[in-house]
């Protein structure tokens, strides 16, 4: 990708090493603040809201990326660890500059989608890391539910199928919003993901035929 190489060179040293570590700590910090009596509305000050941004609360253009997943304390620890694992693996594969570019494109895509539908979330951006990891490391196994070994290619398939389902059922503005949220994955892996999908599908058909 020539455009990516050029952008990476222009970025030079202006990037944040270990970006995912800081993002995960920030999300954990917001989660903790939401549980403290004094800061029970911490998240409400950070989420993306088009009307509030246009009224002058411009920090919401970026602070929505620090919002944690809505979940229990146990699940959020697992989620943040998983985000950290994915982000760190991608940064080690690409280098810090390229990973920063990937995440920055996702932020810009979410901001654009936020002005289209009124709100934006970091959920799809963070989970796009899962798809990126599945494309780069399809044979890597993780323990699903802490005991079931599953290859990343099948988790990527499942997540991709869910996204396609969302594109089918969502209203048109939200379809565009979802596509923009996944913009970094599309730009980085669109062609490669399509080729791998075809290859995995053929492998699945061969496996089914052998079982007949």
C-alpha positions as CSV (number, residue, x, y, z in Angstrom):
1,X,0.0,0.0,0.0
2,X,2.0,3.0,-1.3
3,X,-0.3,5.5,0.3
4,X,0.2,3.9,3.7
5,X,4.0,3.8,3.3
6,X,4.0,7.5,2.4
7,X,1.8,8.4,5.3
8,X,4.0,6.4,7.7
9,X,7.1,8.2,6.5
10,X,5.4,11.6,6.9
11,X,4.3,10.7,10.4
12,X,8.0,10.2,11.3
13,X,8.4,10.0,15.1
14,X,5.0,11.7,15.8
15,X,3.2,8.6,17.1
16,X,2.3,7.1,20.5
17,X,4.1,3.8,21.3
18,X,2.1,1.2,23.2
19,X,-1.1,3.1,22.2
20,X,-3.4,0.3,23.2
21,X,-2.0,0.1,26.7
22,X,-2.9,3.7,27.3
23,X,-6.4,3.3,25.8
24,X,-7.1,0.3,27.9
25,X,-5.9,2.1,31.1
26,X,-8.1,5.1,30.2
27,X,-11.2,2.8,29.6
28,X,-10.6,1.1,32.9
29,X,-10.2,4.4,34.7
30,X,-13.5,5.7,33.3
31,X,-15.1,2.4,34.3
32,X,-13.8,2.9,37.9
33,X,-14.9,6.6,38.0
34,X,-18.4,5.6,37.0
35,X,-18.6,3.4,40.1
36,X,-17.4,6.1,42.5
37,X,-20.2,8.2,44.1
38,X,-18.5,11.5,43.2
39,X,-18.1,10.6,39.5
40,X,-21.1,8.5,38.7
41,X,-21.7,10.5,35.5
42,X,-18.1,10.4,34.2
43,X,-19.1,8.6,31.0
44,X,-21.8,11.1,30.3
45,X,-19.2,13.8,30.0
46,X,-17.2,11.9,27.4
47,X,-19.5,10.2,24.9
48,X,-20.0,11.5,21.4
49,X,-23.0,13.7,21.0
50,X,-23.4,15.8,17.8
51,X,-25.7,18.4,19.4
52,X,-23.5,18.9,22.4
53,X,-20.4,19.1,20.2
54,X,-22.0,21.8,18.1
55,X,-22.8,23.7,21.3
56,X,-19.1,23.8,22.1
57,X,-18.3,20.6,24.0
58,X,-15.6,19.8,21.4
59,X,-13.7,17.4,23.7
60,X,-16.4,14.8,22.9
61,X,-14.8,14.5,19.4
62,X,-12.1,12.4,20.9
63,X,-13.0,11.4,24.4
64,X,-15.6,8.8,23.2
65,X,-12.6,6.5,22.5
66,X,-12.0,6.3,26.3
67,X,-15.5,4.9,27.1
68,X,-15.4,1.3,28.4
69,X,-17.6,-1.5,27.2
70,X,-20.9,-1.7,29.2
71,X,-20.3,-4.8,31.2
72,X,-19.6,-6.3,34.6
73,X,-16.2,-5.8,36.3
74,X,-15.2,-9.3,35.4
75,X,-16.2,-9.0,31.8
76,X,-14.6,-5.6,31.3
77,X,-11.3,-6.9,32.6
78,X,-11.5,-9.7,30.1
79,X,-12.5,-7.3,27.3
80,X,-9.7,-4.8,28.0
81,X,-7.2,-7.6,28.2
82,X,-8.4,-8.9,24.9
83,X,-8.2,-5.4,23.3
84,X,-4.7,-5.0,24.7
85,X,-3.6,-8.4,23.4
86,X,-4.9,-7.7,19.9
87,X,-3.6,-4.1,19.8
88,X,-0.1,-5.1,21.1
89,X,0.1,-8.0,18.6
90,X,-0.8,-5.7,15.7
91,X,1.6,-3.0,16.8
92,X,4.5,-5.6,17.1
93,X,3.6,-6.8,13.6
94,X,3.3,-3.4,11.9
95,X,5.3,-1.0,14.1
96,X,3.9,1.8,16.3
97,X,3.5,4.3,13.5
98,X,1.4,2.1,11.3
99,X,-0.8,0.9,14.2
100,X,-1.4,4.6,15.2
101,X,-2.5,5.3,11.6
102,X,-4.9,2.3,11.7
103,X,-6.5,3.6,14.9
104,X,-6.5,7.2,13.8
105,X,-8.4,6.3,10.6
106,X,-10.9,4.4,12.7
107,X,-11.4,7.5,15.0
108,X,-11.9,9.7,12.0
109,X,-14.4,7.3,10.5
110,X,-16.3,7.2,13.8
111,X,-16.3,11.0,14.0
112,X,-17.8,11.2,10.5
113,X,-20.4,8.6,11.3
114,X,-21.2,10.4,14.5
115,X,-22.1,13.6,12.6
116,X,-24.3,11.5,10.2
117,X,-26.3,9.6,12.9
118,X,-25.7,11.8,15.9
119,X,-23.7,9.5,18.1
120,X,-20.5,7.5,17.7
121,X,-18.9,4.5,19.6
122,X,-15.5,3.0,19.9
123,X,-17.0,-0.6,20.0
124,X,-16.7,-1.4,16.3
125,X,-13.3,0.2,16.0
126,X,-11.8,-1.9,18.9
127,X,-13.4,-5.0,17.5
128,X,-12.0,-4.3,14.1
129,X,-8.7,-5.2,15.7
130,X,-10.1,-8.7,16.1
131,X,-10.7,-8.9,12.3
132,X,-7.3,-7.6,11.6
133,X,-5.7,-10.1,13.9
134,X,-7.7,-12.9,12.3
135,X,-6.5,-12.0,8.9
136,X,-2.8,-11.8,9.9
137,X,-2.9,-14.8,12.3
138,X,-5.7,-17.1,11.1
139,X,-4.1,-20.2,12.8
140,X,-3.6,-18.6,16.2
141,X,-5.8,-20.3,18.8
142,X,-7.4,-18.7,21.8
143,X,-9.4,-20.3,24.6
144,X,-13.0,-19.3,24.1
145,X,-14.8,-19.0,27.4
146,X,-11.4,-19.9,29.0
147,X,-11.5,-23.6,28.0
148,X,-12.5,-24.1,24.3
149,X,-9.6,-23.7,21.9
150,X,-10.7,-22.0,18.7
151,X,-8.7,-20.7,15.8
152,X,-8.9,-17.0,15.0
153,X,-10.0,-17.6,11.5
154,X,-13.4,-19.0,12.8
155,X,-13.8,-16.2,15.3
156,X,-13.1,-13.8,12.5
157,X,-15.8,-15.5,10.4
158,X,-18.3,-15.3,13.2
159,X,-17.6,-11.6,13.9
160,X,-17.8,-10.9,10.1
161,X,-21.1,-12.7,9.8
162,X,-22.5,-10.6,12.7
163,X,-21.4,-7.4,11.0
164,X,-23.1,-8.5,7.8
165,X,-26.2,-9.2,9.7
166,X,-26.1,-5.8,11.3
167,X,-25.7,-4.3,7.8
168,X,-28.9,-6.1,6.7
169,X,-31.1,-5.1,9.6
170,X,-29.9,-1.6,10.4
171,X,-31.5,1.5,8.9
172,X,-29.5,3.1,6.0
173,X,-27.8,5.9,8.0
174,X,-26.5,3.3,10.5
175,X,-25.3,1.0,7.7
176,X,-23.1,3.9,6.6
177,X,-22.1,4.5,10.2
178,X,-21.0,0.9,10.6
179,X,-19.1,0.9,7.3
180,X,-17.2,4.1,8.4
181,X,-16.4,2.5,11.8
182,X,-14.8,-0.4,10.0
183,X,-12.9,1.9,7.6
184,X,-9.4,1.1,8.8
185,X,-10.0,-2.7,8.3
186,X,-11.5,-2.1,4.9
187,X,-8.5,0.1,3.8
188,X,-5.9,-2.2,5.3
189,X,-7.4,-5.7,4.6
190,X,-10.3,-5.4,2.2
191,X,-8.7,-7.4,-0.7
192,X,-6.7,-9.7,1.5
193,X,-9.8,-10.5,3.7
194,X,-11.8,-11.3,0.5
195,X,-9.2,-13.7,-0.8
196,X,-8.8,-15.4,2.6
197,X,-12.6,-15.7,2.8
198,X,-12.7,-17.5,-0.5
199,X,-9.9,-19.8,0.5
200,X,-11.5,-20.6,3.9
201,X,-14.9,-21.3,2.2
202,X,-13.2,-23.7,-0.2
203,X,-11.5,-25.4,2.7
204,X,-14.8,-25.7,4.5
205,X,-16.5,-27.2,1.4
206,X,-13.7,-29.8,1.1
207,X,-14.1,-30.7,4.8
208,X,-17.8,-31.2,4.3
209,X,-17.3,-33.4,1.3
210,X,-14.8,-35.6,3.2
211,X,-17.4,-36.1,5.9
212,X,-20.0,-37.4,3.4
